[in-house]
Amino acid sequence: MSMTPATAESEKLSFKEKFGYALGDTASNLFWMTFVYFGTYFYTDVFGLAPAAMATLFFVTRILDTVFDPVMGMLADRTNTRWGKFRPYLLWMVVPFGVCGSLAFITPPFGAGGKLVWAYVTYGLIGLVYSAINLPYSAMLGVISPSSVERTKASSFRFVGAYSAGLVVSLCTMYLVDFFGGPSKQTGFALTVGLYALLGMVMWIVCFATTKERVKPPAGQASSFLRDLGDVVTNVPWLVLFVLGIATLSYVSIRNGCFTYYFKYYVGQQTVLGMNLTANDMLGAFLVVGSLATLFGTSLVAPVAQRIGKKPLYMIMMGISSVLTISFYFLRPQDVIAMFVLQILANLIMGPTAALVYAMYADASDYSEWKTGRRSTGLVFAASSFAQKMGWTVGGTVTGLILAGFGYQAEIKQTAETLTGLKLLVSFIPAVGSLLATILPLFYSLNDKRMKQIEKELAERRAGLAASTIQQPS
C-alpha cells in the first residue's frame, strides 16, 4: 500500500542521513575554517602581501563573487534531475572544489605583480566554486524535510560536522605545515590544504550518496527570475536573516582571523602552570579548546531550542558572546588562563548560533511558499551564502585596514600602537557585529508557534495538490 503524501512527508530523518548531510559541511569547512583561522596570516606572513593589498584583494574578489550567489540560487531552483534540484551540484562540483581550494594556498615563484594576479585569480575561483557547491548544499536543508523540528535537528548535525572540521583545522594545520614544509611555510600550506582537499572530496561524495530531497515546489509553478527575486526581497524574515548573517560572519571572521597575530606578537612565549610555552603551542591549544566547546554546545542546541525557541535562544547567546568578546581587551599577555576560559565560554555559547540561523533560513523558505504559493529554496539560501561572503569580505577587509592603520609589518617586533590594534581586533571591533546580531532578531517574526501553523497549512495544500493530480478511473 502506498503512503499518502502527508504520511510520506512526516517521516523522521534517520541518523545515517543526518550524519551524511553533516559531512558536507565538514568538507566545506576544511577550507572555510582554514581561511577563517589562517587566511589573513597566510596572505601577509607566508604569501607576502602587504596588509592593505590583502584588504583590497578580499574586498574586490568577494564583492564580485556575491553577484554570483543569487544567480546560483535561481539556477539551482531551475535544475531538475533524477537526483533532485540541489544534490547534483555536490557531485558536479566536487573536483573543482578540491582543485581550486588547493590552488588558493599555493605560493607561485613569481614576482610581486605575478603573485598578486595569482592571488586574485585563485581566491576569486574558490569563492565561485564554494558558492556552486555550498549554496545548493545549504538549500538542501529546506527540502530534506517539511518539518521545522527535523530541519533544526539536521542543522544541528550539520554544524557539529562543520565544527568538527574546525577542530581538525585548529588542531592540525600548523603542525602539518611544519611537518610537510619544514622551514618552508609556503610548501607546508600547499601540501596541508591539498590533503584537506582530498578528504573533503570524499566527504562530499558520501553526503551526496546518503541524502534525499523530499519537499518539492508547488505543482505547476512557473519559472520567473524577476518574480522569484521579488518574492525573496519582500520576505521580511529573509531580509532580517540576511543582515544578521553579515553581522555574525563579520564577527567570526575578524575575531578568529586575528588570533594568530594576537598570540604571535602580543602574548608571545609564556610560562603557564609551570610549562614554558611558545606562541604556536598556545595558539593550537586555544583554537582546539574553542572548537571542542563549539562542538559540545552545538550538540545540545536542538533540544534547548525546542524548549526556549530559536529566536530568543539566539539573542541570549549572541548577547553573552558580545560581553565575553569585549573582555579580551582587558587581558595582559601573561593572563593566558583567563584567555582560555573566555575562549571556552565564548565558543560554547556563540558556536551553536549558526545552527539556529540556518534552521531559520529553512523556515523563511516555508514562509515564502506559504505567503506567495511559490517556492524558491535555492534563492532563499543564496542569502546565507551571500551573507557569509559579505561577512567574510567585511571581516578580511576590516582586519587588513586596521593592521595597516596601526602600522603592522610582518615578522618584526610590533610597536605598542600595533599591539593595541591587535587587542581591538579580538575584542571591541568584532563585538560590533555580535551586538548588532543580538538586536536584529527583534524584527524576525517567525516564532516556533507560527511555524507549526505554517507547516500544517502547507502540508494541507500539498496533499490537496497531490490529490488533484490523480487521474480518475474511466
C-alpha positions in Angstrom: 0.0 0.0 0.0 1.4 3.4 -1.0 1.8 6.1 1.6 -0.3 9.2 1.4 1.5 12.5 0.8 1.1 13.5 4.5 2.5 10.2 5.7 5.4 10.4 3.4 6.3 13.9 4.4 6.1 13.2 8.2 8.8 10.6 8.2 11.7 11.4 10.5 15.2 11.7 9.2 17.5 8.7 10.0 20.8 9.1 11.8 22.6 7.9 8.7 21.0 10.7 6.6 21.7 13.4 9.2 25.3 12.2 9.6 25.8 12.1 5.8 24.3 15.6 5.5 26.7 16.8 8.2 29.7 15.5 6.2 29.0 18.1 3.5 29.8 20.9 5.9 32.8 19.1 7.3 34.1 19.0 3.8 33.3 22.7 3.2 34.8 23.8 6.4 38.1 22.1 5.9 38.6 25.1 3.5 36.4 27.7 5.2 37.9 27.4 8.6 41.4 27.3 7.2 40.6 30.7 5.6 39.0 31.9 8.8 41.8 30.9 11.2 44.8 31.3 8.9 43.8 33.1 5.7 44.9 36.6 6.7 48.1 35.3 8.3 48.8 33.2 5.1 48.5 36.1 2.8 50.6 38.5 4.9 53.2 36.4 6.5 53.5 33.5 4.1 52.4 34.6 0.6 53.9 38.0 1.2 51.1 40.6 0.6 51.0 43.9 2.4 48.0 44.2 4.7 46.4 46.9 2.5 46.9 44.8 -0.6 45.3 41.9 1.2 42.4 44.0 2.3 41.8 45.2 -1.3 42.0 41.5 -2.5 39.4 40.4 -0.1 37.1 43.3 -0.9 37.3 43.2 -4.7 37.0 39.4 -5.1 34.2 39.0 -2.6 32.1 41.9 -4.0 32.3 40.4 -7.5 31.6 36.9 -6.1 28.5 37.9 -4.3 26.8 38.8 -7.6 27.1 35.2 -8.5 25.2 33.9 -5.4 21.6 34.9 -6.4 22.3 33.7 -9.9 23.5 30.3 -8.5 20.4 30.2 -6.2 18.0 30.7 -9.1 19.9 28.3 -11.3 19.7 25.6 -8.7 15.9 26.2 -8.3 15.5 25.5 -12.0 17.6 22.4 -12.0 15.6 19.2 -12.4 17.3 15.8 -12.4 16.6 12.3 -11.0 18.7 13.2 -8.0 16.7 16.4 -7.3 17.4 20.1 -7.7 20.3 20.6 -5.3 22.1 17.3 -4.7 23.6 17.0 -8.2 25.8 20.0 -7.6 27.5 18.1 -4.8 28.7 15.6 -7.4 29.3 18.0 -10.3 31.4 20.5 -8.3 33.4 18.2 -6.1 36.5 18.1 -8.4 36.6 21.9 -9.0 36.1 22.4 -5.2 39.3 20.3 -4.4 41.4 21.8 -7.2 40.5 25.5 -6.7 40.8 25.3 -3.0 44.3 23.8 -3.3 45.4 26.4 -5.8 44.5 29.2 -3.4 47.2 28.1 -0.9 50.0 27.7 -3.4 52.6 30.5 -3.5 54.0 30.6 -7.0 57.6 31.6 -7.7 56.6 34.9 -9.4 57.5 38.5 -8.8 55.3 40.8 -6.8 52.9 41.6 -9.7 52.6 38.0 -10.8 51.8 36.8 -7.3 49.2 39.5 -6.9 47.5 38.3 -10.1 47.7 34.7 -8.9 46.1 35.6 -5.6 43.2 37.4 -7.3 42.5 34.6 -9.8 42.8 31.7 -7.3 41.0 33.4 -4.4 38.2 34.5 -6.8 37.9 31.0 -8.2 37.5 29.3 -4.8 34.8 31.9 -4.0 32.8 31.0 -7.1 33.2 27.2 -6.6 32.4 27.5 -3.0 29.1 29.1 -3.9 28.4 26.5 -6.6 28.7 23.6 -4.1 27.9 25.1 -0.8 24.8 27.1 -1.8 22.9 24.0 -3.1 24.1 22.1 -0.1 22.7 24.7 2.2 19.4 24.8 0.2 19.0 21.0 0.8 18.2 21.8 4.4 15.0 23.5 3.2 13.9 20.3 1.2 15.3 17.5 3.3 12.2 17.5 5.4 9.0 19.6 5.6 9.3 19.6 9.5 10.8 22.6 11.1 11.8 20.4 14.1 13.5 17.8 11.9 15.3 20.6 10.0 16.6 22.0 13.2 18.0 18.6 14.1 19.6 18.3 10.7 21.0 21.8 11.1 22.4 20.8 14.5 24.1 17.7 12.9 25.3 19.9 10.1 27.1 22.3 12.4 28.6 19.5 14.5 30.1 18.4 11.2 31.2 21.9 10.4 32.8 22.5 13.8 34.5 19.0 13.7 36.3 20.4 10.6 37.1 23.5 12.7 38.6 21.2 15.3 40.7 19.4 12.7 41.9 22.7 11.2 42.7 24.3 14.5 44.5 21.2 15.9 46.4 20.0 12.8 47.1 22.9 10.4 50.2 24.5 11.8 51.7 21.1 12.8 51.0 19.7 9.3 52.5 22.9 7.8 55.7 22.3 9.8 55.6 18.5 9.1 55.2 18.9 5.3 57.2 22.1 4.8 59.9 22.1 7.4 61.4 25.6 7.2 59.2 26.5 4.2 55.7 27.5 5.3 54.8 28.0 1.6 55.3 24.3 0.9 53.7 23.4 4.2 50.5 25.3 3.5 50.2 24.0 -0.1 50.6 20.3 0.9 48.4 20.7 4.0 45.5 22.2 2.1 46.0 19.7 -0.7 45.4 16.9 2.0 42.3 18.7 3.2 41.0 18.9 -0.4 41.3 15.1 -0.9 39.5 14.4 2.4 36.8 17.0 1.5 36.1 15.5 -1.9 35.5 12.1 -0.4 33.1 13.6 2.2 31.1 15.4 -0.5 30.5 12.2 -2.4 29.3 10.4 0.8 27.0 13.4 1.5 25.5 13.1 -2.0 25.0 9.3 -1.6 23.3 9.4 1.8 20.8 12.2 1.4 17.4 12.8 -0.2 15.2 15.7 -1.3 11.6 15.5 0.0 10.0 18.9 -0.4 9.1 19.9 -4.0 7.8 23.2 -5.3 4.1 23.5 -5.8 2.8 21.7 -8.9 2.7 23.8 -12.0 4.9 26.6 -10.5 6.1 28.7 -13.5 9.7 29.9 -13.6 10.4 33.6 -13.5 13.7 35.2 -12.4 12.1 38.5 -11.6 9.2 37.1 -9.8 11.4 34.8 -7.7 13.6 37.7 -6.8 10.6 39.8 -5.9 9.3 37.1 -3.6 12.5 37.0 -1.8 13.2 40.7 -1.3 9.7 41.2 0.0 10.2 38.3 2.5 10.9 40.3 5.7 12.2 37.3 7.8 14.6 36.6 4.9 15.8 40.3 4.9 16.4 40.2 8.7 18.4 36.9 8.4 20.4 38.4 5.5 21.6 41.4 7.6 22.1 39.2 10.6 24.2 36.8 8.7 26.6 39.6 7.5 26.9 40.9 11.1 27.6 37.4 12.5 30.1 36.4 9.9 31.9 39.7 10.3 32.2 39.0 14.0 33.6 35.4 13.4 35.9 36.5 10.6 37.6 39.3 12.4 37.8 37.6 15.8 39.1 34.2 14.7 41.3 35.6 11.9 43.3 37.7 14.3 44.3 35.2 17.0 47.3 34.0 15.0 48.7 37.6 15.2 47.5 38.0 18.8 49.4 35.1 20.1 52.5 35.6 17.9 53.0 39.3 18.7 51.0 40.2 21.8 51.1 37.1 24.0 54.5 35.7 22.9 56.2 33.0 24.9 54.8 32.5 28.4 55.1 30.2 31.4 51.7 28.6 32.2 51.2 26.2 35.1 54.9 25.6 35.2 55.2 24.9 31.4 57.2 27.1 29.1 55.0 27.5 26.1 55.6 29.1 22.7 53.0 31.3 20.9 52.3 28.4 18.5 51.8 25.9 21.3 49.2 28.2 23.0 47.5 29.2 19.7 47.0 25.5 18.7 45.6 24.6 22.2 43.5 27.8 22.2 41.8 27.0 18.9 41.3 23.4 19.8 39.5 24.1 23.1 37.4 26.6 21.3 36.4 24.1 18.7 35.6 21.5 21.3 33.4 23.9 23.2 31.6 24.8 20.0 31.1 21.1 19.2 29.6 20.5 22.7 27.3 23.5 22.5 26.1 22.7 19.0 25.3 19.1 20.0 22.8 20.5 22.7 21.2 23.2 20.7 18.3 21.3 19.1 16.6 20.2 22.4 17.3 23.5 24.0 15.8 25.4 21.0 12.7 23.2 21.2 12.1 24.4 24.8 13.1 28.1 24.5 12.6 28.8 20.8 15.2 29.5 18.1 14.8 33.3 18.2 15.1 34.0 21.9 17.9 31.5 22.3 19.9 33.1 19.5 19.5 36.6 21.1 20.6 35.4 24.5 23.6 33.6 23.1 24.8 36.5 21.0 24.4 39.0 23.8 26.5 36.9 26.2 29.1 36.3 23.5 29.5 40.1 23.0 30.3 40.6 26.6 32.8 37.8 26.7 34.5 39.0 23.5 34.9 42.6 24.8 36.6 41.1 27.9 39.6 40.1 25.8 40.7 43.8 25.5 41.5 44.0 29.2 43.8 40.9 29.4 47.5 41.2 29.8 49.9 38.9 27.8 50.5 36.8 30.9 46.8 36.2 31.5 46.8 33.0 29.4 44.5 31.0 31.7 41.9 33.8 31.5 42.2 33.8 27.7 41.4 30.1 27.6 38.5 30.4 30.0 36.9 33.2 27.9 37.6 31.3 24.7 35.8 28.2 26.1 32.8 30.2 27.3 32.5 32.3 24.2 32.6 29.3 21.8 30.3 27.2 23.9 27.7 30.0 23.8 28.2 31.5 20.4 29.1 28.5 18.3 25.6 26.9 18.2 24.0 30.1 16.9 25.0 29.1 13.3 22.8 26.0 13.5 19.9 28.2 14.7 20.3 30.7 11.8 20.3 28.1 9.1 17.2 26.4 10.6 15.6 29.9 10.4 16.6 30.2 6.7 14.6 27.0 6.1 11.7 28.4 8.0 11.9 31.6 5.8 11.7 29.3 2.7 8.5 27.7 4.1 7.1 31.2 4.9 7.8 32.3 1.3 5.9 29.4 -0.1 3.0 29.9 2.4 2.8 33.6 1.6 3.2 33.5 -2.2 2.3 30.0 -3.3 5.7 29.6 -4.9 8.9 28.1 -3.6 12.4 29.3 -4.3 14.6 27.4 -1.8 17.8 27.9 -3.7 17.4 31.7 -3.9 16.3 31.9 -0.2 19.5 30.1 0.8 21.6 32.3 -1.6 21.1 34.8 1.2 23.1 32.6 3.5 26.0 32.3 1.1 25.8 36.0 0.2 25.8 37.0 3.9 28.7 34.5 4.5 30.7 36.0 1.7 29.9 39.6 2.8 30.8 38.9 6.4 34.0 37.3 5.1 34.6 40.4 3.0 33.9 42.8 5.8 36.0 40.8 8.2 39.0 40.4 6.0 38.9 44.0 4.7 38.5 45.5 8.2 41.3 43.3 9.5 43.7 44.4 6.7 42.8 48.0 7.1 43.2 48.0 10.9 46.5 46.2 10.7 47.7 48.8 8.1 46.3 51.7 10.1 48.1 50.6 13.3 51.4 50.1 11.4 51.6 46.3 11.3 54.6 44.8 9.5 55.2 41.0 9.2 58.0 39.3 11.1 59.2 42.2 13.2 58.7 43.3 16.8 55.4 45.3 16.8 55.1 48.7 18.3 52.8 49.5 21.3 50.4 51.1 18.8 50.2 47.9 16.7 49.7 45.8 19.8 46.7 48.0 20.8 45.3 47.4 17.3 45.6 43.6 17.8 43.8 43.8 21.1 41.0 45.8 19.5 40.7 43.2 16.7 39.9 40.4 19.1 37.6 42.4 21.3 35.7 45.6 20.6 35.8 45.6 16.8 34.3 42.1 16.3 31.8 42.8 19.1 30.2 45.5 16.9 28.9 42.6 14.7 27.8 40.4 17.6 25.9 43.2 19.3 24.1 44.0 16.0 23.3 40.3 15.6 21.8 40.4 19.2 19.4 43.2 18.3 18.3 42.2 14.8 16.1 39.1 15.7 13.7 41.5 17.3 12.5 42.1 13.8 12.2 38.4 12.9 8.6 37.4 13.1 8.7 33.6 12.6 8.5 32.1 16.1 8.1 28.4 16.6 4.3 28.6 17.2 3.7 30.4 14.0 5.9 27.9 12.1 3.8 25.0 13.3 0.7 26.6 11.8 2.5 27.4 8.6 3.7 23.7 8.3 0.2 22.5 8.9 -1.3 24.7 6.2 1.5 23.8 3.7 1.0 20.1 4.3 -2.7 20.5 3.7 -2.1 22.4 0.4 0.5 19.9 -0.8 -1.8 17.0 0.0 -4.7 18.8 -1.9 -2.5 19.4 -4.9 -1.3 15.9 -5.0 -4.8 14.5 -4.8 -6.0 16.8 -7.6 -3.3 15.4 -10.0 -4.5 11.7 -9.5 -6.4 10.7 -12.6 -9.9 9.5 -12.1 -10.7 5.9 -13.4 -12.5 5.9 -16.8 
